[in-house]
Amino acid sequence: MGMFDTVIVDINILPDLNEEERRLLDIEKDWQTKDFENILTQIYIVEDKDVKFRHSFLGDKPQYKLQIKESDWEEVPIDERPYPDDENSIRALFGSMRETNIKIKDLTYTGSFRFYSYIKKNLENGYDLKWYEFEGQAENGRVLSIKRI
């Protein structure tokens, strides 16, 4: 499967979803993508509050932009880890790295990008998976469109 990034997006801006799908996908649902850094970081689709002028064809709809979470990683001293007494066990690795210097930066990506997730419903004799995939278009980090695939 390989590495991927996680897209964080407000479910309410995604097109072609009914109310039940919006409820099941949830506002906090994470979406995967392989179209950016593929380093297990987070890509955000957020309202672009820097836009001062709105084109008449967009009406009052908010415009959106892409942002990326950047950070450094450092090793956690053994005595600060959850299992400091298990130094010779695999459990000693739990909590061995921590994120530092976290920054959210505008992403200047141009091109198309896809992100996807699913809903898993439990049934009496198994489960039902429903796949959701969206394609966005961006220019210099500004999201021009998002459509359901």
C-alpha positions, 0 to 999 in steps of 0.5 A: 500500500505504501505511504500516503498523506491525510487530507483534512477537509470539512465534509460540508464542502464536498459535492454530491453527498446526501445527508446520511452520507455526510453524517456517516462520513463525519466532519472529522473524517480523514481522507487519504491521498497519494498525490502530494508528499507521501510522508504521512503528513496532513494536507488541509483544504481550508477557506482562503480568508486572504481572498479580498476580491470575489469573482461574480461567477463565484457569488458568495461562495468561499474560496479554498486553499491547500495547506500542509503540516510540516514538522521535525522529529526528535527521539524521546529519552527512554525515561520519558516513554510509556514503558521505560522499564522494558528497555529490551522489549519492543514496547520500549519503542512505543513513544520513541519519537515526537513531533516538534516545530509544527508549522502549517504552511500554504501549499503552492501545488498546481494540478489535480489531486484525489482523496478517498475514504469509505464507510463501513456498515456492519450487517447481520452477515458481514459488512458493506463498504462504500467507497468515496473518492473526490478529485480536486483541481488547484492552481498555486495552492488555490482550490479551483474545484472539487468533484466526486469521482 
